[in-house]
């Protein structure tokens, strides 16, 4: 009897919250609470986009009467395609603005990736006088607020005669100090033995850069491409500055911003909501499609530090 009591006594003395079964249930409850909080915040972030999508198919009286409702009021003429039908007229030229944004984004991304990779490789691997001075200047550029450069950039574009042209939209955005700094960090992660092996095999400098080094920094290229596409597509200040008086080369952010003030208080909110979705959806598709590569690029860039 004493033996049985001595075997049962430790189990009775085990605190409730330290029992294995209790720990499992607490772990499940903790995980459930964490996912519930994450889902709540996800819904808070998604709701404005859902509301914009629903408002795109509402009539203007319905939007005025029920601005935050996700239901259609049939008595007020909802749902309707009036908002989508007004995306291309004399004042609202969303297809043209989208084309301009696509041209600007594609050209800037290609030019920025080419320039940043070549400059990053040169600053990382080549030894020449003034290398650190150039790299310091690239870093110093990042410390200057963009608003300070508005007037000088406008004067330079005016002197070059590229205002109100596609060249004005594209060329000033190709150079980006952060992109050069980012790619230099990726090239610094590649061991020097790789280049030595390529040199022993008889590879030239260009062959080493293009065929050996570039595949090794693929995560950085993908991350840089995503950042360039997203940043250029949403660019507003420079696009407004480069095309002050030519509506034919306005981009989507500029066109929508100027459009809202053009109608005074009678804004076509259903059309504006539809246009805002057209602006948002391409970037969402790009990010969710390549987010795995983007995370790999960010993780690789932080490994050196």
QUILIN-V646186 format. One record per residue. N is the residue number from 0. PSI is psi in radians with two decimals (999 if undefined). Layout:
n=N psi=PSI
n=N psi=PSI
This chain:
n=0 psi=-0.66
n=1 psi=-0.64
n=2 psi=-0.72
n=3 psi=-0.74
n=4 psi=-0.66
n=5 psi=-0.47
n=6 psi=-0.56
n=7 psi=-0.49
n=8 psi=-0.74
n=9 psi=-0.62
n=10 psi=-0.64
n=11 psi=-0.51
n=12 psi=-0.13
n=13 psi=2.17
n=14 psi=2.64
n=15 psi=-0.74
n=16 psi=-0.10
n=17 psi=-0.01
n=18 psi=2.52
n=19 psi=-0.74
n=20 psi=-0.69
n=21 psi=-0.70
n=22 psi=-0.70
n=23 psi=-0.78
n=24 psi=-0.70
n=25 psi=-0.65
n=26 psi=-0.72
n=27 psi=-0.72
n=28 psi=-0.68
n=29 psi=-0.75
n=30 psi=-0.71
n=31 psi=-0.74
n=32 psi=-0.69
n=33 psi=-0.80
n=34 psi=-0.59
n=35 psi=-0.72
n=36 psi=-0.73
n=37 psi=-0.72
n=38 psi=-0.64
n=39 psi=-0.81
n=40 psi=-0.62
n=41 psi=-0.72
n=42 psi=-0.65
n=43 psi=-0.64
n=44 psi=-0.56
n=45 psi=-0.51
n=46 psi=-0.75
n=47 psi=-0.63
n=48 psi=-0.67
n=49 psi=-0.74
n=50 psi=-0.68
n=51 psi=-0.70
n=52 psi=-0.73
n=53 psi=-0.71
n=54 psi=-0.43
n=55 psi=-0.45
n=56 psi=0.19
n=57 psi=2.75
n=58 psi=2.81
n=59 psi=-0.71
n=60 psi=-0.64
n=61 psi=-0.71
n=62 psi=-0.70
n=63 psi=-0.64
n=64 psi=-0.63
n=65 psi=1.27
n=66 psi=-0.49
n=67 psi=0.16
n=68 psi=2.50
n=69 psi=0.13
n=70 psi=2.64
n=71 psi=2.34
n=72 psi=1.82
n=73 psi=-0.50
n=74 psi=-0.41
n=75 psi=0.21
n=76 psi=0.30
n=77 psi=2.62
n=78 psi=2.76
n=79 psi=2.76
n=80 psi=0.27
n=81 psi=-0.66
n=82 psi=-0.71
n=83 psi=-0.60
n=84 psi=-0.38
n=85 psi=0.19
n=86 psi=-0.28
n=87 psi=1.68
n=88 psi=-2.81
n=89 psi=-0.55
n=90 psi=-0.56
n=91 psi=1.96
n=92 psi=1.06
n=93 psi=-0.76
n=94 psi=-0.73
n=95 psi=-0.76
n=96 psi=-0.68
n=97 psi=-0.68
n=98 psi=-0.76
n=99 psi=-0.72
n=100 psi=-0.68
n=101 psi=-0.73
n=102 psi=-0.80
n=103 psi=-0.80
n=104 psi=-0.80
n=105 psi=-0.79
n=106 psi=-0.78
n=107 psi=-0.72
n=108 psi=-0.81
n=109 psi=-0.83
n=110 psi=-0.70
n=111 psi=-0.73
n=112 psi=-0.76
n=113 psi=-0.85
n=114 psi=-0.76
n=115 psi=-0.69
n=116 psi=-0.74
n=117 psi=-0.77
n=118 psi=-0.71
n=119 psi=-0.70
n=120 psi=-0.74
n=121 psi=-0.76
n=122 psi=-0.43
n=123 psi=-0.65
n=124 psi=-0.61
n=125 psi=2.51
n=126 psi=1.95
n=127 psi=2.79
n=128 psi=2.41
n=129 psi=0.16
n=130 psi=-0.82
n=131 psi=-0.49
n=132 psi=-0.74
n=133 psi=-0.76
n=134 psi=-0.67
n=135 psi=-0.64
n=136 psi=-0.67
n=137 psi=-0.74
n=138 psi=-0.68
n=139 psi=-0.56
n=140 psi=-0.59
n=141 psi=-0.35
n=142 psi=-0.14
n=143 psi=2.15
n=144 psi=2.48
n=145 psi=-0.61
n=146 psi=-0.46
n=147 psi=-0.50
n=148 psi=0.03
n=149 psi=-0.93
n=150 psi=-0.85
n=151 psi=-0.71
n=152 psi=-0.70
n=153 psi=-0.75
n=154 psi=-0.68
n=155 psi=-0.78
n=156 psi=-0.61
n=157 psi=-0.74
n=158 psi=-0.59
n=159 psi=-0.20
n=160 psi=0.52
n=161 psi=0.19
n=162 psi=2.54
n=163 psi=0.57
n=164 psi=2.88
n=165 psi=-0.54
n=166 psi=-0.68
n=167 psi=-0.58
n=168 psi=-0.53
n=169 psi=-0.94
n=170 psi=-0.83
n=171 psi=-0.34
n=172 psi=-0.20
n=173 psi=-0.74
n=174 psi=2.20
n=175 psi=2.02
n=176 psi=-0.65
n=177 psi=-0.66
n=178 psi=-0.72
n=179 psi=-0.79
n=180 psi=-0.72
n=181 psi=-0.82
n=182 psi=-0.57
n=183 psi=-0.69
n=184 psi=-0.68
n=185 psi=-0.73
n=186 psi=-0.54
n=187 psi=-0.44
n=188 psi=-0.33
n=189 psi=2.25
n=190 psi=2.57
n=191 psi=-0.37
n=192 psi=-0.48
n=193 psi=-0.78
n=194 psi=-0.65
n=195 psi=-0.69
n=196 psi=-0.67
n=197 psi=-0.67
n=198 psi=-0.66
n=199 psi=-0.61
n=200 psi=-0.04
n=201 psi=0.31
n=202 psi=2.44
n=203 psi=3.06
n=204 psi=-0.76
n=205 psi=-0.68
n=206 psi=-0.66
n=207 psi=-0.72
n=208 psi=-0.84
n=209 psi=-0.62
n=210 psi=-0.35
n=211 psi=-0.93
n=212 psi=-0.71
n=213 psi=-0.79
n=214 psi=-0.48
n=215 psi=-0.35
n=216 psi=0.50
n=217 psi=-0.75
n=218 psi=-0.67
n=219 psi=-0.68
n=220 psi=-0.75
n=221 psi=-0.76
n=222 psi=-0.74
n=223 psi=-0.68
n=224 psi=-0.77
n=225 psi=-0.79
n=226 psi=-0.67
n=227 psi=-0.75
n=228 psi=-0.82
n=229 psi=-0.77
n=230 psi=-0.70
n=231 psi=-0.70
n=232 psi=-0.62
n=233 psi=0.11
n=234 psi=2.25
n=235 psi=-0.90
n=236 psi=-0.86
n=237 psi=-0.68
n=238 psi=-0.65
n=239 psi=-0.64
n=240 psi=-0.64
n=241 psi=-0.40
n=242 psi=1.21
n=243 psi=-0.43
n=244 psi=0.31
n=245 psi=1.71
n=246 psi=-0.26
n=247 psi=-0.32
n=248 psi=0.38
n=249 psi=2.55
n=250 psi=3.02
n=251 psi=-0.85
n=252 psi=-0.73
n=253 psi=-0.79
n=254 psi=-0.75
n=255 psi=-0.65
n=256 psi=-0.75
n=257 psi=-0.50
n=258 psi=-0.64
n=259 psi=-0.64
n=260 psi=-0.24
n=261 psi=-0.39
n=262 psi=0.01
n=263 psi=-2.26
n=264 psi=-0.20
n=265 psi=1.04
n=266 psi=2.42
n=267 psi=1.43
n=268 psi=-0.61
n=269 psi=-0.68
n=270 psi=-0.70
n=271 psi=-0.68
n=272 psi=-0.70
n=273 psi=-0.72
n=274 psi=-0.64
n=275 psi=-0.62
n=276 psi=-0.68
n=277 psi=-0.58
n=278 psi=-0.60
n=279 psi=-0.67
n=280 psi=-0.80
n=281 psi=-0.71
n=282 psi=-0.63
n=283 psi=-0.72
n=284 psi=-0.78
n=285 psi=-0.79
n=286 psi=-0.83
n=287 psi=-0.45
n=288 psi=-0.69
n=289 psi=0.33
n=290 psi=-0.55
n=291 psi=-0.78
n=292 psi=-0.58
n=293 psi=-0.74
n=294 psi=-0.71
n=295 psi=-0.70
n=296 psi=-0.74
n=297 psi=-0.70
n=298 psi=-0.70
n=299 psi=-0.65
n=300 psi=-0.47
n=301 psi=-0.13
n=302 psi=-0.60
n=303 psi=-0.70
n=304 psi=999
